Amino acid sequence: MNYLISCWDCKISDSIPLPLPPPVWPGGGGGVTPPDPTLPYVYCPTIPSTILAGSADASVRVLGQNFVNGTHVVWMNGVSMATTFVSATELSFIATHSDRTTAGVETIEVRDGTTVIQAVCQFTYTAAALMTVICPPSPATARVNWPNMPVTINGTGFTATCQVQLNGLPQTTVSWSPTQITFTVQPSTHAVGIETLTVVDTATAVTATGSCPFEFLVALIVPTVNGLFPDMVGKMDPPKTVTVTGFDFAADSVITMNYFDDIATTFVDANTLTCQTPTSLPSTVSIGVMNGGVRTNQSVTTMPFTCVNQPVLNELVPATIAAGGPDITLKVLGQNFGNTARIMIDGAEVPTAHISSGSLTTTISPAAGGPRTIQVAVRLGHPHGTDHDNVWTLTPPSLPFVFS
């Protein structure tokens, strides 16, 4: 038996014969002509005859002959199916994943009431490839005020038609492999709370085994930096405590150097953080604060922090003078004297003239006292006009000047 199919662009003829499978009827064998061509009978297999277990609903066609509308009904494994009469040669029904979610073979019959009008056809549910989700995703959290960000989930059995969903809402896939999917999450479209991450194959409607929590956290406020003490150290100084002041600091705030190098940070309060100076610093860095470990929550304002060479004392010229004489000019010779360096006498700053990086001068008054020895030292002045005399380590600490 042949059916004719009309076509729009046939090269040989205006129709193409489509052979149907040999008929089968009760008590007969495949391919044998039924004894009464007026009897209803069914062709096996159905179309389709195989479906993925647990997949989306599928329409199944049952082809045959002499079907009667309202009389003949498809039965599947002994259960009457909602049957659509298409024509005297075709019935159809919907196979849903609720019919069978595991692999196996079921029977298809066409009945007139309780009478089976033909031998059964086989309908096969094939096992779906195992698709699983491995928790946690990376990352597993996002702040609700963060910009769009990529998230990666690992697993098995992923395909090009797999889709990540958060609380059932589809997310945009960036890339995929059989063991990994990267998707884009839009934190601004979510509320604070924990959502469920699942993976669904949109081609089969199969949901991967396993789901992961994904948490949306409260928004972080961008901090502001307005103070730094000290903001200058010598390159040979031991580690020193630096205090950063500002506002909107949090327990997870981190002091940053040049925006990228994070420094171990102690949270004091919402306005104060401290850290230790690193063992190696460039000449000048920008000190800022970042909240929540995210660059987008880094302070716009920063403070300059300077690391300079230590001044080195070599010689006092003169190094001794008679007590009670007139004022003299004392030359302090050495190295690394910046233009803010200051001469210290017995720990007190005195007016200083910067001659060069190796020479400073000040005025000494021998008449101010009798024979004695004073200590002359140099420390770095603050380049912005404020001196921190508790900060500097001098090399050597001082040289003696003798009034004889």
N, C-alpha and C positions, 0 to 999 in steps of 0.2 A: 504494500500500500504506500502511495506517495502523496505528499501535500505539495501544493504549488505556492511559492512565495514570490510576490511581485517585488521588483527592484527598480531603482531609478537609473542605475548606471551599469547595466549588464552588457557584457561584450558579445555574448553568444546568443542569448535569447531574452525574451521579456519575462521569463520566469525560470526558477530553479527548482527542480524536484528535491524535496527533503525527505529522505527515508526515515521512517519511524521504526522503533524497535519491534520485534515480533510480538504478537499478542499472546497473552497468558489468560487463562480462564479456569474456573474451578474444575478439577479433575483432569485437566489437560496438561500438556507440557509446552515449554517455550517454543515458539515458532510453528505450532500446529494450528491449522485453521479451525476456528470454533465450529461446532456442529450446527449452530443456529446463528447466523450473522445478525439476527435481530436482538440477540441477548446482549446486555451490557457487559463489557469487559474492560480490563485495564492493561496498559502497556507499562512494563517495568524497564528501566528504573524511573523514579520520579526525577523532576528537574528543579533544583539540584537533588542529588541523592546523598550528598555529604555536606555537613555543616560543622563549623568549629564549636566544640562544646563550650558553653558559657558565653557565646558570642551574642551579637545583637539579633533582634528578630529578623526572620527571613521568610519571604513568601515562597512556598513550594507548589509546583505545578504537578498535577496528576493527570496524565493523558490517557485516553481510552476511547470508548465508543458507546453510543446509545445511553448517555447519562440523561437523567430526567431532573429538571429543576425542582428542588424541594423534596425530592425523594431520595436521591443518593447522597450520602454523607461520608466524608473521610474519617476514618478512625486511626488513631496512632497508639500502639501498645494498649489496645483495649479501651482507649478514651476517645469519646466523640469530640471532634475538632470543629470549630466554627468554620463551616465550609462555604466557599463562594462558587456559585454555578457560573462558569464562564461561557460554556457552550456544551453541546451534546458530546463533544470530544475532549472537554477539559474542565477539571475542577481545581480549585486552589485553596490553600489554608496557610495560616501563619505558624511557623515553628518558632517558638520563643525560647530564650535561654532558660526559662523556668521549666520547660519540658524536660530538659536534661542538662546538667552542668558538668557531667563527667563523660569520658569517652565510652562508646559502646554502640550497639546496633539495636534499633527499634523496628517495629513492623508497621507497615502502612496498608490499610485495607479500605475498600469502599463497600459500604453496606446499604442495603435497602431495608430500613428498619433494623431488625436483628440478623438479617440474612446477609452473609458475606457473598458478594457477587463475583468475586474472583480470588485467586490465590494471593497471598501477601507479597508485597514488595519490601525490600530492606532499605532502611534509612539509617545512615551511619553518622554518629557524632565522633569527630576526631579530637584527639587530645591537643589542647593548646600548648605552645611552648611555654615553659615555666618562666614567668616574669615576676621578679621580686624587687623590692626596694630595700636598700641598706641605709640605716640611719647612723648618724645624723647627717643632714645636708651641710654644705659648707658655703657660706656661714649658716648658722641655725637661728640667727636673730637679726633684726634690723630695727633702727629707730624710725618712728613714723614721719619724721621730718627729713629723713635722708633722701638723696636723689635715687633714681632708678639704679639698680645694682644687679650684677650677675650672681646666681646661686647655682651650685652644682650638687646633683644627687647621684649616687652610685647605685648599681643594682645589676640585674641580669635579665636577658631576654628583651631588651628594649629594641624598638624598630623605628623607622622613619615616621610612622604615624602615631607614635606615643606622644602624650601630652601631659605635662605636669599641671596639677590642679591644687589650689589652696581653698579649702572649704568648698570644693566643688566648682570653683571658678577657674577657667583655663588661664594659663600663663604663657607668655611668648617664648618659644624655644629658640635658643641661640645656636646650639650645636648638639649633636647626639652621636653616640656609638652604642653597640650592644650592651655596654656596661656602664654608661654614663650619659647623663643629660644635663646640659647647662641651659638655664632659662633666666628670663629677666623678671625681677619682682619690682613692683612700684609701691614702695612703702607709704607714699602719701595717700594712696587709695584704701588703706587698711586702718582699722582702729586698733588701739592698744589691746593686746591679748594674745592667746595662743591659737593658731589655726592648724588644720590638719593637711599635710602634704601627701598627695596620692599621685600615682601615675596611671593613666588610662590609655589603652590603645584605641584610638578613635575609629580604626577600621573594623575592629571586632567588638568594641565596647567592653573588652576584658579589662578589669582593674588589677593592677599588680598586687601580689601578696605583700602585705605590710604597708604601714603608713608612718610618717614622721611628724613630730610637732615642729612648728615654725613659729617663733615668738616675735611679735611686734612690740617694741619697748617704747616708753614715753619719749617725747622729743627732748633733745639736749639743747641747752642755751649756749650760744657761742660766748666764751669768756673774754674778758678785757684785761689787759696788762697795763698798769700805770706806774709801776715802781720796781727798782732792782737795787739791792744792796748786798755786797759791793757790786759795782759794775765794771771793775778793773782788777786784774791780778797780774802778778809777775810770773814769767814762764817757769821760774824755779821755785815758786811758792808750793808748799804742800797743799793737799786738798783743803778747801775752805768752804764753809757753809754760805750759800747764796740764798737770799730771801727775795721771793717774787711776790709783789702785791698787786691787787686788782679787785675784780668782783666777778661773781658767777662762777667761781671755782667749785668743783665737785670732788667727791671721794676718788673718782677715777681720772681726775685731771692729771696730765703729764706735762712737765716742762720740756719744751722742744728747743733745739739749737739749729738755727738756719732752716726751720720748718720741718726738717726730716729726722734729725738725730734725737731720739728720745732719751731723756735723762731720768734715772731713778729719782722719784719724787715723793716727798712726804707732804701729805695733806694736813694743814694746820686748821684752817677754817675756810669759809667761802671767800675770804679775801686774802688768804696767805698760803703760800706754798714754799717749801725749801728743797734744796738739793745740794750735792757736793760738786765742786768743780771737777770736771774730768781731768785725767792725768795729762792729756795732750789737747791743746786748744790752738786754733789758728789765731791770727792777730786780732781779728774782729769777727764776732758772730752776732746773730739776732736771736734774742731769747723771747720765746712766746709760750703760750699755754694751749694745750689741746684737751678737749673734753671727750670722753667716751672712746678714745683710741681711734678717732676718725678725723682725717685731715680737713674735711669740710666743717668740722666743729672746732677749728683752730682760731685763736684770737687774730683779729685783723691787725691790732696794734702789737708791736714788738719793741723791745728795748735793746740798744747796742751793748755788748759786753766785750771788753778789750783785754787782750793778753799781751803784755809787753816784756821786753828783756829787763832783768834786774840790774839796777845800777851796781857797779863794782868800784870800790875805793882803792886807789893805788898809793896816793901820796898827798900830804899837806905841805904847802909852801907859803910861809915857813912853817916848821913844825914846833918851834919854840920861840919865845920872846921874853924879854925882861918885863917883869911886872911893873906897873906904874907908868909906863911910857905912853906915847900918843897912839891914837887909833891907827890900825894898819889894815891893809886889804889881805884877806886870807884866800889863797887859791886852793880849791879842792880838785885834785886831778883823779881821773878814773875812766870808766867806760859806761856807755848806755845811759848817759844823762839826757833825759828828754827835756823839752822846753818847759815842762811843769815840775821838774825835779826841785826839791827843796833841801837846803842844808839844815841839819838839826844839831843844836848844841845842848848837850846834857838833856836830850829828849824834847827840847822845845824848838819849834821852827823859828828861824831868823830870816830877815830879808835876804833874798838870794838873786844873783844875776846869772843868767844862763849865757855862758860864753860860747860853748860848743858842746857836742856830745861827750867830750872828754874833759870839760872844764867848767867849774862853777866858782863864783866868788861871793864873799860876804865881808862885812866890816867887823873887826875885833877891837875891843876897848880894853887894853892892858891896865888902864887906870881904875878899872872897876873893882879891883881886889888885889890881894897880895899873891905871893907864890902859890900856885895851885896847878892842877891838871884837869882839863875839861875833855869830854868825849865829843868828837865831831862825826856825824853820820849824814847819810843822804837817803832820802826816801822819795818815792815817786809821788808827785802831786796828781790830783785828779784832773783829767783833761777838760772837764766841764766846769771846773771852778770849785769843786768841793773835795776836800782832802780827807782821806780815811787813814789816819796814822796807825790804826790797829791792824792793817791789812798786810803790810809789806815785810818781807824778809830781806834784809840788806846783806851784801857780801863785800867785805866783812861787815859785821854790825856797826863798827865805829873804829876811828883812829884817834890816838891821844894827841892833844895839843897842850904844851907845857908853858906855863908862866913861871919863869925862874926868878 
